[in-house]
């Protein structure tokens, strides 16, 4: 039986397509998303990844159980990628991240991809704790993390960049999970409340 990190998951109009199930041209297309300057500048490794290195890495995923990679598809549109970069079996936790398909960077796509990623990690993979590292000057990602429950627990300097270290537990997701239907409106309200609070300080 395939390991959960190697499987594709489907529900109604939503698909989490595992990299293992994507053909070579599809993987090359995904690499082009990741290698865009506006994407990789927020990653720990900001260098471009060569095609040969990327394809070799993807070919080896069928033998790996400490990481996983999926394309998130909604209504047939590939919105972005969710990565488990490292899995820690001792406490059933994982360090994760995501990036968007540049075709869908406008609107609420980032919000959806973040939410759908949490859904995969908590509800399908039954992860106990999520760990995230966000560059402190990535203001949009910081807002998303705060809004969707990835709370800051520390800060750390990595390769001369300051990161906000984040975590979220499955229990918090289960008890406070927002409704996808009203997610965009709730996020706008959240941002406005922050601005109003700053204006009254």
N, C-alpha and C positions, 0 to 999 in steps of 0.2 A: 504494500500500500504506500502511496506517495506521502511524503511528509507534508503537513499543512502549509509550510512555507513554499511548497512547490506546486500548489494547486491553484486552479482558476475557480472563482466563486461567482455565481450568477443569481440575481433576484430581480424579477420583473424587468425593468428597463435599465438596471444597473449591472455592470460586469466588472469584476476585478480580474483582469487578464494577466496571468503570470508570465514573466519574461520567457519561461521555458516553452510556453505555447505560442510564442511570437516568432515569425520567420525572420530571416536575416535582414531583408529590406526594412521590415518594421523596426527591428532593433537599431538599425542605422538611423532611421528617422527619429527615434527616441533620443539617440545620442546627439543629434543636431539640436534638440530642445535643450538638453543639459549643457551643451557647449556654448550656448549663447551667453554673451558677456553679462547681460542683465540677470541671468540665472546663476551662473557659477561664481559671480562676485560675492554671493551670500553664503557660499559653501566653505567648508574647511579647506578643501583642495580647490583652488581657484584656477588651476591650469586646465587647458583643453585636454580631453582624453582622446588618444588616437583610436581610429576605427578598429585596428587589429587588436589592440589591448581590450577594448570594449567587447568585441565578439568573443574573444578568448575567455573573458570573465563570465559572460553570459552562458557560454557552453559548459562552464564548470559548475553552474548553479544547480544542475541536476544531482550533484553529489554533495551539496552544502545544506546543512540544517541549522546554521547559525545566522542566516540572513535570508531575505526574500525581497522580491521586486515585482510590482504590479502596475499595469496601466489601468486607470480608472475610466470606464466608458459609461456615459449616460446617454440613453437614446441613440446609441451608435456613434456618439462623438467622444473621441479620446480627449479627456479634459486635462490629464496630467499623470504623474507617476508618484507612487507611494513606495518608500524604501524602508525595510528593516535593515539597518546598517550593522547591527550587532545584537545578538540575543544572549541573555544571561539566564541559563537554566536554573541556577541556584535559587532565584526568587521569581522566576517567570516574568522577567522584565525585558524590555528592548529599547534600544536607541533608534529613533526613526526620523525621517524627514520626507519632504515632498517637493516637487516642482511642477510647473504648469506647461502644457502645450501652448506655445506662443500665439497660436490662432485664437485661443480663448482666454486671454489675459484681462479682458475688460469685464465689467459687471461683477457678478458675485461668484465667479468661478473659483477663486482662491478660497473663499469661504466654504463652498461646496466640497472642494477637494480635501480641505482640512477635516471637515465633518465626516465625509465618506471614509477618510483614512482612519479616524477614530472608530467608526462603525466596524471596519474590517478588523482592526487590531483588538478591539475589546469583544465584539459580538461573534465574529467568526473564529478568530485565533485564540480567544479567551485569555489574552494577556493580562497579567495582574497589575503591572505598572509600566507606563510609558515614560521615556526619558527623551528630552529634546535639548538641543544646544542652538541658541539663536544669537546671531551677531546683534550687539546692543543697538547699533545704528540702523537696523532693519525695522523701522518703526511700524510698518504695516504688519509684519509677522508678529511683533511683540503684542500689538493690539489683538490679533487673532488668537494668540496663545492665551492672553488674559480672558478674552470673551468666552472661549470654548474650554476653559478649565485647566489649561496647562500652567500651573502656578510656578512662579520663580522661587527657587530654593537656595540659589547661590549665584555667584559670578566667577568667571574663570578667564584668564588670558591664555589664548591658544594662538601660536604663531603671530604674536604681536597684535592680535585682535581681541577685543573684550566681548565675551559671550555671556548671555543670560542662560543659566542652567534651569531647566524646567522638568516638572514631573506631574503625572496624573495617575490616579488609581482607578481601577475598574469600578469600585464601589461608588466613587464620585460620579463617574459617567452614568452608571445605572440610576442613581438617585436624582441627578440634575441634568440628564440628557435633554437638550432643547428639541423642539419640534422642527423638522426640516422645512415644513410648509411656511412657517413664519420667520425663518432664520434671517433672511436679508433685512427685513424690517426691524427685527430685534437688534441686529448688529448696528444699524443706523442709529437707533434709539440709544444704544450703548455709547457710541462715539459722541453723540450730542450731549449726553449726560456728563461725559468726561470733560468736554469743552466748557459746559456750563459751570461745572465745579471749579475749573481752573479760573474762569472769569470772576468767580465769587471769592477767590482766595485773596 
